[in-house]
Amino acid sequence: MATAIKVVTAIGAILAVVGLSWLLSGAFDYFAGRKNGNPQMMDQGMTSMIAGGAMATISGGVATAIVTAMQAITF
């Protein structure tokens, strides 16, 4: 059971890192679009920031909920 908990925790952490990097990439796109006066690039950057932040937050919460549920299982 300990191994499964470590795997779920690692997957949650990896997804959180991916979400945060997506957020950072979106910020770069947003500011590049703002600098160049490109509203389409700004929209894409804003969407990436929102989706990346949501992915980072949700993946951490879901991984924590799964680990909590796994620890509640008794044999």
C-alpha positions in Angstrom: 0.0 0.0 0.0 2.9 2.4 0.8 4.2 2.0 -2.7 0.8 2.8 -4.3 0.6 5.9 -2.1 4.0 7.0 -3.2 3.1 6.5 -6.9 -0.2 8.5 -6.5 1.7 11.3 -4.7 4.4 11.4 -7.4 1.8 11.5 -10.2 0.0 14.4 -8.4 3.3 16.3 -8.0 4.2 15.7 -11.7 0.9 17.0 -12.9 1.2 20.0 -10.6 4.6 20.8 -12.1 3.2 20.4 -15.6 0.3 22.8 -14.7 2.6 25.4 -13.3 4.9 25.3 -16.3 1.8 25.6 -18.5 0.9 28.7 -16.4 4.4 30.2 -16.9 4.3 29.5 -20.6 0.9 31.2 -20.9 2.3 34.2 -19.0 5.1 34.6 -21.6 2.5 34.3 -24.4 0.2 36.9 -22.8 3.0 39.5 -22.2 4.4 38.9 -25.7 1.0 39.5 -27.2 0.5 42.6 -25.1 3.9 44.0 -26.2 3.2 43.3 -29.9 -0.5 44.4 -29.8 -1.7 40.9 -30.7 -5.0 40.2 -28.9 -5.2 36.6 -30.2 -1.9 35.8 -28.5 -3.0 37.5 -25.3 -6.2 35.4 -25.3 -4.2 32.2 -25.8 -1.9 33.2 -23.0 -4.7 34.0 -20.7 -6.4 30.7 -21.4 -3.1 28.8 -20.8 -2.6 30.6 -17.5 -6.1 29.8 -16.3 -5.9 26.1 -17.4 -2.4 25.6 -16.0 -3.3 27.1 -12.7 -6.5 25.0 -12.5 -4.6 21.9 -13.4 -1.9 22.5 -10.8 -4.5 23.2 -8.1 -6.9 20.4 -9.0 -4.2 17.7 -9.5 -2.7 18.4 -6.0 -6.2 18.2 -4.4 -7.2 15.1 -6.2 -3.9 13.3 -5.4 -4.4 14.2 -1.7 -8.0 12.9 -1.8 -6.9 9.6 -3.4 -4.1 9.1 -0.8 -6.5 9.9 2.1 -9.0 7.4 0.7 -6.3 4.8 0.2 -5.1 5.2 3.8 -8.7 4.8 5.1 -8.8 1.3 3.6 -8.2 -1.4 6.3 -7.9 -5.1 5.9 
